Amino acid sequence: MKNERNSITPNEVNKYIYCPYQWYYERLYGRKEIYELRKERNKKFNLNDKTLSNFKKGTKFHEAYYIKFELYKFVKKILAIGFLLVIVYYLSGVKV
């Protein structure tokens, strides 16, 4: 076992709650060994590193979400101004 300590840190408890298998294998082999094994497997089977592609996908999602949010705020302001103009029009008593 890579980690021979008898105590468990709060970070390890958090990892265990998230995924007991992840905690166990990191404690057994160590994070560096797991990383090296993953790199070796990816090279052997010609797999891409998912971490970077997930990061790119997340960045793209958040950029699109930001654009939609800004558009939502803009439409909301336009509708509020239009609503206020309608109220002012009816309160002024202008007859067409």
N, CA, C and O atoms as a GROMACS GRO file, in nm:
protein
  384
    1MET      N    1   0.085  -0.118   0.000
    1MET     CA    2   0.000   0.000   0.000
    1MET      C    3   0.089   0.123   0.000
    1MET      O    4   0.186   0.130   0.075
    2LYS      N    5   0.056   0.220  -0.084
    2LYS     CA    6   0.134   0.342  -0.098
    2LYS      C    7   0.122   0.429   0.027
    2LYS      O    8   0.221   0.484   0.073
    3ASN      N    9   0.002   0.442   0.081
    3ASN     CA   10  -0.023   0.527   0.196
    3ASN      C   11  -0.038   0.439   0.320
    3ASN      O   12  -0.141   0.375   0.338
    4GLU      N   13   0.063   0.437   0.405
    4GLU     CA   14   0.065   0.349   0.522
    4GLU      C   15   0.010   0.416   0.648
    4GLU      O   16   0.007   0.354   0.754
    5ARG      N   17  -0.034   0.540   0.637
    5ARG     CA   18  -0.084   0.611   0.756
    5ARG      C   19  -0.210   0.546   0.810
    5ARG      O   20  -0.289   0.488   0.735
    6ASN      N   21  -0.226   0.556   0.941
    6ASN     CA   22  -0.348   0.504   1.005
    6ASN      C   23  -0.458   0.609   1.010
    6ASN      O   24  -0.576   0.576   1.025
    7SER      N   25  -0.419   0.737   0.999
    7SER     CA   26  -0.519   0.844   1.004
    7SER      C   27  -0.569   0.876   0.863
    7SER      O   28  -0.503   0.849   0.763
    8ILE      N   29  -0.688   0.933   0.860
    8ILE     CA   30  -0.750   0.972   0.733
    8ILE      C   31  -0.776   1.122   0.740
    8ILE      O   32  -0.835   1.170   0.837
    9THR      N   33  -0.735   1.194   0.639
    9THR     CA   34  -0.752   1.339   0.637
    9THR      C   35  -0.894   1.375   0.592
    9THR      O   36  -0.963   1.293   0.531
   10PRO      N   37  -0.938   1.498   0.622
   10PRO     CA   38  -1.069   1.541   0.573
   10PRO      C   39  -1.080   1.536   0.421
   10PRO      O   40  -1.187   1.507   0.367
   11ASN      N   41  -0.970   1.562   0.352
   11ASN     CA   42  -0.970   1.555   0.206
   11ASN      C   43  -0.997   1.412   0.160
   11ASN      O   44  -1.069   1.391   0.063
   12GLU      N   45  -0.940   1.315   0.230
   12GLU     CA   46  -0.964   1.175   0.194
   12GLU      C   47  -1.109   1.135   0.221
   12GLU      O   48  -1.168   1.058   0.145
   13VAL      N   49  -1.167   1.188   0.329
   13VAL     CA   50  -1.308   1.161   0.358
   13VAL      C   51  -1.394   1.215   0.243
   13VAL      O   52  -1.488   1.150   0.197
   14ASN      N   53  -1.360   1.336   0.199
   14ASN     CA   54  -1.433   1.397   0.087
   14ASN      C   55  -1.422   1.311  -0.038
   14ASN      O   56  -1.521   1.288  -0.107
   15LYS      N   57  -1.300   1.263  -0.068
   15LYS     CA   58  -1.281   1.176  -0.184
   15LYS      C   59  -1.361   1.047  -0.170
   15LYS      O   60  -1.419   0.998  -0.267
   16TYR      N   61  -1.363   0.992  -0.049
   16TYR     CA   62  -1.436   0.867  -0.026
   16TYR      C   63  -1.586   0.887  -0.048
   16TYR      O   64  -1.652   0.802  -0.107
   17ILE      N   65  -1.637   1.000   0.000
   17ILE     CA   66  -1.780   1.028  -0.019
   17ILE      C   67  -1.812   1.043  -0.167
   17ILE      O   68  -1.916   0.996  -0.214
   18TYR      N   69  -1.722   1.111  -0.241
   18TYR     CA   70  -1.743   1.131  -0.384
   18TYR      C   71  -1.735   0.998  -0.459
   18TYR      O   72  -1.824   0.967  -0.539
   19CYS      N   73  -1.631   0.920  -0.433
   19CYS     CA   74  -1.615   0.791  -0.501
   19CYS      C   75  -1.524   0.701  -0.417
   19CYS      O   76  -1.403   0.723  -0.412
   20PRO      N   77  -1.581   0.601  -0.350
   20PRO     CA   78  -1.500   0.512  -0.266
   20PRO      C   79  -1.389   0.441  -0.343
   20PRO      O   80  -1.282   0.416  -0.287
   21TYR      N   81  -1.413   0.408  -0.469
   21TYR     CA   82  -1.311   0.340  -0.548
   21TYR      C   83  -1.191   0.431  -0.574
   21TYR      O   84  -1.076   0.390  -0.565
   22GLN      N   85  -1.222   0.557  -0.606
   22GLN     CA   86  -1.114   0.653  -0.630
   22GLN      C   87  -1.028   0.665  -0.504
   22GLN      O   88  -0.905   0.660  -0.511
   23TRP      N   89  -1.093   0.680  -0.389
   23TRP     CA   90  -1.019   0.692  -0.264
   23TRP      C   91  -0.933   0.569  -0.240
   23TRP      O   92  -0.815   0.581  -0.205
   24TYR      N   93  -0.990   0.451  -0.257
   24TYR     CA   94  -0.918   0.327  -0.231
   24TYR      C   95  -0.796   0.312  -0.321
   24TYR      O   96  -0.686   0.281  -0.273
   25TYR      N   97  -0.813   0.333  -0.450
   25TYR     CA   98  -0.702   0.315  -0.543
   25TYR      C   99  -0.594   0.421  -0.526
   25TYR      O  100  -0.476   0.393  -0.543
   26GLU      N  101  -0.634   0.544  -0.493
   26GLU     CA  102  -0.533   0.646  -0.466
   26GLU      C  103  -0.456   0.613  -0.340
   26GLU      O  104  -0.335   0.637  -0.333
   27ARG      N  105  -0.523   0.559  -0.241
   27ARG     CA  106  -0.455   0.520  -0.117
   27ARG      C  107  -0.366   0.398  -0.141
   27ARG      O  108  -0.258   0.387  -0.081
   28LEU      N  109  -0.409   0.308  -0.226
   28LEU     CA  110  -0.335   0.185  -0.251
   28LEU      C  111  -0.213   0.210  -0.339
   28LEU      O  112  -0.103   0.165  -0.307
   29TYR      N  113  -0.232   0.280  -0.450
   29TYR     CA  114  -0.125   0.298  -0.548
   29TYR      C  115  -0.059   0.436  -0.545
   29TYR      O  116   0.058   0.450  -0.581
   30GLY      N  117  -0.132   0.537  -0.503
   30GLY     CA  118  -0.082   0.674  -0.509
   30GLY      C  119  -0.126   0.741  -0.637
   30GLY      O  120  -0.140   0.675  -0.740
   31ARG      N  121  -0.147   0.870  -0.630
   31ARG     CA  122  -0.198   0.945  -0.744
   31ARG      C  123  -0.100   0.944  -0.862
   31ARG      O  124  -0.142   0.933  -0.977
   32LYS      N  125   0.029   0.955  -0.832
   32LYS     CA  126   0.129   0.959  -0.939
   32LYS      C  127   0.130   0.829  -1.018
   32LYS      O  128   0.136   0.831  -1.141
   33GLU      N  129   0.124   0.716  -0.950
   33GLU     CA  130   0.124   0.585  -1.016
   33GLU      C  131   0.000   0.568  -1.103
   33GLU      O  132   0.008   0.516  -1.214
   34ILE      N  133  -0.114   0.610  -1.053
   34ILE     CA  134  -0.239   0.600  -1.130
   34ILE      C  135  -0.229   0.687  -1.256
   34ILE      O  136  -0.272   0.646  -1.363
   35TYR      N  137  -0.172   0.806  -1.242
   35TYR     CA  138  -0.155   0.895  -1.357
   35TYR      C  139  -0.065   0.830  -1.462
   35TYR      O  140  -0.095   0.835  -1.581
   36GLU      N  141   0.044   0.770  -1.418
   36GLU     CA  142   0.135   0.704  -1.512
   36GLU      C  143   0.068   0.585  -1.581
   36GLU      O  144   0.086   0.564  -1.701
   37LEU      N  145  -0.010   0.508  -1.506
   37LEU     CA  146  -0.082   0.394  -1.564
   37LEU      C  147  -0.184   0.441  -1.668
   37LEU      O  148  -0.201   0.380  -1.773
   38ARG      N  149  -0.251   0.551  -1.636
   38ARG     CA  150  -0.351   0.605  -1.730
   38ARG      C  151  -0.283   0.654  -1.858
   38ARG      O  152  -0.332   0.629  -1.968
   39LYS      N  153  -0.170   0.723  -1.842
   39LYS     CA  154  -0.095   0.770  -1.958
   39LYS      C  155  -0.050   0.652  -2.045
   39LYS      O  156  -0.059   0.657  -2.168
   40GLU      N  157  -0.003   0.548  -1.980
   40GLU     CA  158   0.043   0.428  -2.053
   40GLU      C  159  -0.073   0.362  -2.127
   40GLU      O  160  -0.059   0.323  -2.243
   41ARG      N  161  -0.187   0.350  -2.061
   41ARG     CA  162  -0.306   0.290  -2.124
   41ARG      C  163  -0.351   0.372  -2.243
   41ARG      O  164  -0.381   0.316  -2.349
   42ASN      N  165  -0.356   0.504  -2.227
   42ASN     CA  166  -0.399   0.592  -2.337
   42ASN      C  167  -0.306   0.580  -2.457
   42ASN      O  168  -0.351   0.580  -2.572
   43LYS      N  169  -0.177   0.571  -2.430
   43LYS     CA  170  -0.081   0.557  -2.538
   43LYS      C  171  -0.097   0.421  -2.608
   43LYS      O  172  -0.091   0.413  -2.731
   44LYS      N  173  -0.117   0.316  -2.528
   44LYS     CA  174  -0.131   0.181  -2.583
   44LYS      C  175  -0.253   0.168  -2.674
   44LYS      O  176  -0.246   0.108  -2.781
   45PHE      N  177  -0.365   0.225  -2.632
   45PHE     CA  178  -0.490   0.213  -2.708
   45PHE      C  179  -0.520   0.336  -2.793
   45PHE      O  180  -0.628   0.348  -2.850
   46ASN      N  181  -0.423   0.428  -2.802
   46ASN     CA  182  -0.437   0.548  -2.884
   46ASN      C  183  -0.561   0.630  -2.845
   46ASN      O  184  -0.639   0.670  -2.931
   47LEU      N  185  -0.576   0.654  -2.714
   47LEU     CA  186  -0.689   0.730  -2.663
   47LEU      C  187  -0.646   0.874  -2.637
   47LEU      O  188  -0.530   0.900  -2.606
   48ASN      N  189  -0.739   0.966  -2.650
   48ASN     CA  190  -0.712   1.106  -2.620
   48ASN      C  191  -0.728   1.130  -2.471
   48ASN      O  192  -0.798   1.055  -2.402
   49ASP      N  193  -0.663   1.233  -2.423
   49ASP     CA  194  -0.678   1.271  -2.283
   49ASP      C  195  -0.812   1.342  -2.267
   49ASP      O  196  -0.834   1.450  -2.324
   50LYS      N  197  -0.901   1.283  -2.191
   50LYS     CA  198  -1.036   1.337  -2.175
   50LYS      C  199  -1.037   1.464  -2.091
   50LYS      O  200  -1.129   1.545  -2.105
   51THR      N  201  -0.938   1.483  -2.005
   51THR     CA  202  -0.938   1.600  -1.918
   51THR      C  203  -0.937   1.728  -1.998
   51THR      O  204  -1.016   1.818  -1.972
   52LEU      N  205  -0.849   1.737  -2.095
   52LEU     CA  206  -0.840   1.859  -2.175
   52LEU      C  207  -0.963   1.877  -2.262
   52LEU      O  208  -1.013   1.989  -2.276
   53SER      N  209  -1.014   1.769  -2.322
   53SER     CA  210  -1.132   1.782  -2.407
   53SER      C  211  -1.254   1.820  -2.324
   53SER      O  212  -1.339   1.896  -2.371
   54ASN      N  213  -1.265   1.768  -2.200
   54ASN     CA  214  -1.376   1.808  -2.112
   54ASN      C  215  -1.364   1.955  -2.073
   54ASN      O  216  -1.464   2.025  -2.062
   55PHE      N  217  -1.241   2.001  -2.052
   55PHE     CA  218  -1.220   2.141  -2.020
   55PHE      C  219  -1.264   2.230  -2.136
   55PHE      O  220  -1.332   2.331  -2.115
   56LYS      N  221  -1.227   2.192  -2.258
   56LYS     CA  222  -1.267   2.269  -2.376
   56LYS      C  223  -1.419   2.268  -2.391
   56LYS      O  224  -1.480   2.371  -2.422
   57LYS      N  225  -1.481   2.151  -2.368
   57LYS     CA  226  -1.626   2.141  -2.379
   57LYS      C  227  -1.695   2.228  -2.273
   57LYS      O  228  -1.795   2.294  -2.302
   58GLY      N  229  -1.640   2.229  -2.152
   58GLY     CA  230  -1.695   2.312  -2.045
   58GLY      C  231  -1.681   2.460  -2.075
   58GLY      O  232  -1.774   2.537  -2.050
   59THR      N  233  -1.566   2.499  -2.128
   59THR     CA  234  -1.545   2.639  -2.164
   59THR      C  235  -1.643   2.682  -2.272
   59THR      O  236  -1.701   2.790  -2.264
   60LYS      N  237  -1.663   2.598  -2.372
   60LYS     CA  238  -1.757   2.628  -2.480
   60LYS      C  239  -1.900   2.641  -2.425
   60LYS      O  240  -1.974   2.732  -2.464
   61PHE      N  241  -1.939   2.551  -2.333
   61PHE     CA  242  -2.071   2.556  -2.273
   61PHE      C  243  -2.091   2.687  -2.197
   61PHE      O  244  -2.194   2.753  -2.213
   62HIS      N  245  -1.992   2.724  -2.115
   62HIS     CA  246  -2.007   2.845  -2.035
   62HIS      C  247  -2.007   2.971  -2.119
   62HIS      O  248  -2.075   3.068  -2.086
   63GLU      N  249  -1.932   2.972  -2.228
   63GLU     CA  250  -1.935   3.088  -2.318
   63GLU      C  251  -2.073   3.102  -2.381
   63GLU      O  252  -2.126   3.212  -2.390
   64ALA      N  253  -2.131   2.990  -2.425
   64ALA     CA  254  -2.265   2.994  -2.485
   64ALA      C  255  -2.368   3.035  -2.380
   64ALA      O  256  -2.460   3.112  -2.410
   65TYR      N  257  -2.353   2.985  -2.258
   65TYR     CA  258  -2.446   3.020  -2.150
   65TYR      C  259  -2.438   3.169  -2.120
   65TYR      O  260  -2.541   3.233  -2.097
   66TYR      N  261  -2.316   3.225  -2.119
   66TYR     CA  262  -2.298   3.367  -2.092
   66TYR      C  263  -2.366   3.452  -2.198
   66TYR      O  264  -2.430   3.552  -2.166
   67ILE      N  265  -2.353   3.412  -2.324
   67ILE     CA  266  -2.418   3.486  -2.432
   67ILE      C  267  -2.569   3.483  -2.416
   67ILE      O  268  -2.636   3.585  -2.432
   68LYS      N  269  -2.624   3.366  -2.384
   68LYS     CA  270  -2.769   3.355  -2.363
   68LYS      C  271  -2.813   3.440  -2.244
   68LYS      O  272  -2.918   3.504  -2.249
   69PHE      N  273  -2.733   3.441  -2.137
   69PHE     CA  274  -2.766   3.519  -2.018
   69PHE      C  275  -2.766   3.668  -2.050
   69PHE      O  276  -2.856   3.740  -2.007
   70GLU      N  277  -2.666   3.714  -2.125
   70GLU     CA  278  -2.660   3.855  -2.162
   70GLU      C  279  -2.778   3.893  -2.251
   70GLU      O  280  -2.835   4.001  -2.236
   71LEU      N  281  -2.815   3.806  -2.343
   71LEU     CA  282  -2.932   3.830  -2.429
   71LEU      C  283  -3.059   3.837  -2.345
   71LEU      O  284  -3.144   3.922  -2.368
   72TYR      N  285  -3.071   3.747  -2.247
   72TYR     CA  286  -3.186   3.747  -2.157
   72TYR      C  287  -3.196   3.879  -2.082
   72TYR      O  288  -3.304   3.937  -2.071
   73LYS      N  289  -3.083   3.927  -2.029
   73LYS     CA  290  -3.083   4.055  -1.957
   73LYS      C  291  -3.123   4.170  -2.048
   73LYS      O  292  -3.197   4.259  -2.006
   74PHE      N  293  -3.074   4.168  -2.173
   74PHE     CA  294  -3.106   4.274  -2.269
   74PHE      C  295  -3.256   4.274  -2.301
   74PHE      O  296  -3.319   4.380  -2.299
   75VAL      N  297  -3.312   4.159  -2.329
   75VAL     CA  298  -3.455   4.148  -2.360
   75VAL      C  299  -3.538   4.192  -2.240
   75VAL      O  300  -3.641   4.259  -2.256
   76LYS      N  301  -3.495   4.156  -2.122
   76LYS     CA  302  -3.566   4.194  -2.000
   76LYS      C  303  -3.568   4.347  -1.984
   76LYS      O  304  -3.670   4.403  -1.946
   77LYS      N  305  -3.456   4.413  -2.013
   77LYS     CA  306  -3.450   4.559  -2.004
   77LYS      C  307  -3.541   4.624  -2.109
   77LYS      O  308  -3.611   4.720  -2.078
   78ILE      N  309  -3.540   4.571  -2.230
   78ILE     CA  310  -3.625   4.626  -2.338
   78ILE      C  311  -3.773   4.611  -2.300
   78ILE      O  312  -3.851   4.705  -2.319
   79LEU      N  313  -3.810   4.497  -2.248
   79LEU     CA  314  -3.950   4.477  -2.207
   79LEU      C  315  -3.988   4.569  -2.092
   79LEU      O  316  -4.100   4.621  -2.089
   80ALA      N  317  -3.898   4.591  -1.998
   80ALA     CA  318  -3.927   4.682  -1.886
   80ALA      C  319  -3.946   4.824  -1.937
   80ALA      O  320  -4.038   4.894  -1.894
   81ILE      N  321  -3.860   4.868  -2.029
   81ILE     CA  322  -3.874   5.002  -2.086
   81ILE      C  323  -4.005   5.014  -2.164
   81ILE      O  324  -4.074   5.115  -2.154
   82GLY      N  325  -4.038   4.911  -2.241
   82GLY     CA  326  -4.164   4.912  -2.316
   82GLY      C  327  -4.284   4.917  -2.223
   82GLY      O  328  -4.381   4.988  -2.250
   83PHE      N  329  -4.278   4.842  -2.115
   83PHE     CA  330  -4.388   4.841  -2.017
   83PHE      C  331  -4.403   4.980  -1.954
   83PHE      O  332  -4.514   5.029  -1.937
   84LEU      N  333  -4.290   5.042  -1.920
   84LEU     CA  334  -4.295   5.176  -1.862
   84LEU      C  335  -4.351   5.277  -1.962
   84LEU      O  336  -4.428   5.366  -1.924
   85LEU      N  337  -4.314   5.265  -2.088
   85LEU     CA  338  -4.368   5.356  -2.190
   85LEU      C  339  -4.519   5.340  -2.205
   85LEU      O  340  -4.591   5.439  -2.223
   86VAL      N  341  -4.567   5.218  -2.199
   86VAL     CA  342  -4.711   5.194  -2.208
   86VAL      C  343  -4.782   5.256  -2.088
   86VAL      O  344  -4.887   5.317  -2.103
   87ILE      N  345  -4.726   5.240  -1.970
   87ILE     CA  346  -4.787   5.298  -1.850
   87ILE      C  347  -4.788   5.451  -1.859
   87ILE      O  348  -4.890   5.514  -1.829
   88VAL      N  349  -4.678   5.509  -1.901
   88VAL     CA  350  -4.671   5.657  -1.915
   88VAL      C  351  -4.772   5.702  -2.020
   88VAL      O  352  -4.837   5.805  -2.001
   89TYR      N  353  -4.787   5.630  -2.127
   89TYR     CA  354  -4.881   5.666  -2.234
   89TYR      C  355  -5.024   5.668  -2.179
   89TYR      O  356  -5.100   5.762  -2.205
   90TYR      N  357  -5.062   5.563  -2.103
   90TYR     CA  358  -5.199   5.556  -2.051
   90TYR      C  359  -5.222   5.659  -1.940
   90TYR      O  360  -5.332   5.712  -1.926
   91LEU      N  361  -5.119   5.687  -1.861
   91LEU     CA  362  -5.135   5.785  -1.752
   91LEU      C  363  -5.140   5.928  -1.805
   91LEU      O  364  -5.200   6.015  -1.742
   92SER      N  365  -5.077   5.953  -1.918
   92SER     CA  366  -5.075   6.091  -1.973
   92SER      C  367  -5.210   6.127  -2.034
   92SER      O  368  -5.242   6.245  -2.052
   93GLY      N  369  -5.289   6.027  -2.066
   93GLY     CA  370  -5.423   6.056  -2.119
   93GLY      C  371  -5.422   6.101  -2.262
   93GLY      O  372  -5.517   6.167  -2.306
   94VAL      N  373  -5.322   6.070  -2.336
   94VAL     CA  374  -5.315   6.110  -2.478
   94VAL      C  375  -5.417   6.030  -2.556
   94VAL      O  376  -5.426   5.908  -2.542
   95LYS      N  377  -5.495   6.102  -2.639
   95LYS     CA  378  -5.596   6.032  -2.718
   95LYS      C  379  -5.550   6.029  -2.863
   95LYS      O  380  -5.503   6.129  -2.917
   96VAL      N  381  -5.564   5.913  -2.923
   96VAL     CA  382  -5.522   5.896  -3.060
   96VAL      C  383  -5.641   5.900  -3.153
   96VAL      O  384  -5.625   5.887  -3.274
   0.00000   0.00000   0.00000
